[in-house]
Amino acid sequence: MPDVDVCGLVCPEPVLLVKRRIDALGEGAITVLADSEAARENIKRLATGKGWAVRIEEQDDKYLLTLTK
């Protein structure tokens, strides 16, 4: 089960939810489940901009992003 599930949400909600989680955690690992390419790319851009590494796995029609710092 992902730490943050942004499936079905529209911009900017997915990015805001992940940003809150990143800011609260500071470092460690966060898994995010997204169902759109836009959310995937925007979350990736946010995370890398804050110094987090991003790994993306495609699962059926969704994306599992693992953010680590």
C-alpha positions as CSV (number, residue, x, y, z in Angstrom):
1,M,0.0,0.0,0.0
2,P,1.4,3.4,-1.0
3,D,2.1,6.2,1.5
4,V,0.3,8.6,-0.7
5,D,-2.5,7.7,-3.2
6,V,-3.2,10.5,-5.7
7,C,-5.3,8.5,-8.1
8,G,-8.3,10.4,-9.4
9,L,-7.1,13.7,-8.1
10,V,-6.5,16.7,-10.4
11,C,-3.7,19.2,-10.5
12,P,-2.5,20.7,-8.2
13,E,-3.8,18.3,-5.5
14,P,-1.4,15.4,-6.2
15,V,1.7,17.7,-5.9
16,L,0.4,19.4,-2.8
17,L,-0.3,16.1,-1.0
18,V,3.2,14.8,-1.9
19,K,4.8,18.1,-0.9
20,R,3.2,18.0,2.5
21,R,4.5,14.5,3.0
22,I,8.0,15.4,1.8
23,D,8.1,18.4,4.1
24,A,6.8,16.4,7.1
25,L,9.2,13.5,6.6
26,G,12.3,15.4,5.7
27,E,14.2,12.3,4.6
28,G,13.5,8.6,4.2
29,A,11.3,6.9,1.7
30,I,7.8,7.7,0.4
31,T,5.8,5.7,-2.1
32,V,3.2,7.4,-4.2
33,L,0.5,5.8,-6.5
34,A,-0.5,8.0,-9.4
35,D,-2.8,7.3,-12.4
36,S,-1.9,10.1,-14.8
37,E,1.3,11.0,-16.7
38,A,0.8,14.6,-15.6
39,A,0.8,13.7,-11.9
40,R,3.8,11.4,-12.4
41,E,5.9,14.1,-14.1
42,N,4.8,16.9,-11.7
43,I,5.6,14.8,-8.6
44,K,8.9,13.7,-10.1
45,R,9.8,17.4,-10.8
46,L,8.8,18.4,-7.2
47,A,10.8,15.6,-5.6
48,T,14.0,16.0,-7.7
49,G,13.8,19.8,-7.1
50,K,13.9,19.1,-3.4
51,G,16.9,16.7,-3.7
52,W,14.9,13.4,-3.6
53,A,15.7,10.5,-5.9
54,V,12.8,9.1,-7.8
55,R,12.2,5.6,-9.1
56,I,9.1,5.0,-11.3
57,E,7.5,1.6,-11.9
58,E,4.5,1.2,-14.2
59,Q,1.8,-1.1,-12.8
60,D,-1.1,-1.8,-15.2
61,D,-2.4,1.7,-15.9
62,K,-0.8,3.3,-12.8
63,Y,2.6,4.5,-11.7
64,L,4.3,3.7,-8.4
65,L,6.8,6.4,-7.6
66,T,9.4,5.7,-4.9
67,L,10.9,8.8,-3.5
68,T,14.1,8.5,-1.4
69,K,16.4,10.9,0.4
